[in-house]
Amino acid sequence: MEHHDKETLPNRILGMQRLEALFNQKGYLICQSSGERIYDFDEVVAIFIPLSPTTDQVMAVHSDHAEVFIQSLLSKFH
């Protein structure tokens, strides 16, 4: 893993914990790529979008859509 400042990594762990808590509360997460519900937490990929040097936005994406989702995000920055 690339080196991160002391704040970013714990915030990413908290972001993943919040996704898990939301999943446990609702029983599913919404895939940010397809809009489909994800009922198996093992199929969730957490994508962290940097908003600033210390802040990320965490997004839940189904593992089947994660690669295409990341590629589409990267293509917007080129």
Secondary structure as UniProt FT lines:
FT   TURN            6..7
FT   HELIX           8..26
FT   STRAND          29..30
FT   TURN            32..34
FT   STRAND          37..38
FT   HELIX           41..43
FT   STRAND          44..52
FT   TURN            53..54
FT   STRAND          55..62
FT   TURN            63..65
FT   HELIX           66..76
//
